């Protein structure tokens, strides 16, 4: 009996280890053309405006306002859902915030990165998102 409980706890620990480190981000290349061209520059747009997010991204890359390719950053902190229709999702643990990065030229979408976050959006998540974009495109 004791060994079966021990085996179960060991299995549970291993499962937790692998699921806790998984990348929950959803990345999509909307236009393969972006993979064939070298990115010369990007401009930056943060919505809703947030000086801390802009400062973090400006430390990571030399954005140029005149560039036709724009990195759109959208986010939401402290998500609260009061709808009773989402009771099952609340019980399962809804995300606390999200981060979305989209690389666009005008209205043409080339690349998107989206992640639900269990904590308030911070500099680590911003750097992680941009690091993934760099790995994929730069």
N, C-alpha and C positions, 0 to 999 in steps of 0.2 A: 504494500500500500504506500509506504513512504517513498519507495523508489519511483513509483508511478507519478506521485505528486512532484517529486524532484525533476523527473523527465519533463512533465508538463510545464513547470516553471522555467526550465532551461529552454524549451521550445518557445515559450512565450517571450522570454528575454531576447532570443535570436530574432523572432519576428519583429519585436519592437525596435531592435537595433537597425534592421533593414528598412522598416517603414518610416522611422524617424529621420532618416537621412535622404529620403527620396526627393527628387526635384519635382515640386508640384506645379511648376510653371508650364503654361501652354504656349508653345511657340509655333508660329505659322509663317511660312514664306508664301505670300499672296501672288508675287510676280517673280518668277525665276530669273528675270533679267537683272535683278539686283545682285544676284550671285556672280554674274559674268562681268560686272563693271566694278572698277575700283572706286570706292567712295572718296571723292575729292574733299567734300565738306558736308556739314550739316548745320542747320539752324535749330534753335530750341524753342519750344512752346510748352509751357506748363499751365495746365488748367485743372482746377482753379489755381490762379497765381499763388505761388509760395516761394518766398525768397530763399528759404533754407534748401529746398529741393533744387532751385536754380543754381545756388552756390555749389551744392554737391556735384551736380552735373558739369558745371563749368570747371571744376577741379579735375574732372575725368577726361574732358575733351575740349579742344579749342573751337567752340561753336562760332559760326559766322552768320550774322543776321541776313546777309544778302544771298545766302545759299538757297537754291531751289528745293533741295531735300530738307524736310523738317522732321525732327524727332518730336512727336507729340507725346507728352507725358500727362496721364490723367490718373487720379488716385481718389480714394475715399478712406477716411479714418473714422473709427468709432461707429461702424455700421449698426444701426438699431432697426429692427423690424418689428413693428407692433401688430402686424396682420395675423389674425388667427389662422389664416390659410397656410402659414409657414410654421405651424407648431411642430410638425415632425422634423423640419430642418433645424429649428431652434434646439430641440432636444438632442439632435445628433451633433450639434456644435457648428453654428454658422460662423463664417469668417468674421474677423473684427475689422478688417480693412482689405483693400486691394491695390494693386499697382498695374497700370497698363502703359506699355511703350509701343508706339506705332511710328513707323518710318513712312512718310508720305511725300509725294511731289504733287502739290495742289490737292486734288481729291483722290488721286491714284494711290492706293495702299500697296506697299511693297512687303512690309514685315510687321508682325505684331508679336508682342510678348505680354502675357497676362498671368498674374499669380494672386491667389487668395492668401491672405496673411492672418495668422492667429493673433498677432500682436499689432500694436500701433506701428504704422509705417515709419521706418527709421533709415538712417544713412546706410546701414549694412544691406538692407533690402534694395535700396537704390543702386548701390555699387554692384550687388549681385546681378540685378537686371541688366545694367549696362555692360557688365562683364560678359553676360550671355550674348548680348547683341554684338559686342566686339568679336567674340569667338565665332559667331555665325556669319558676320558680314565683313568685319575689318580684318 
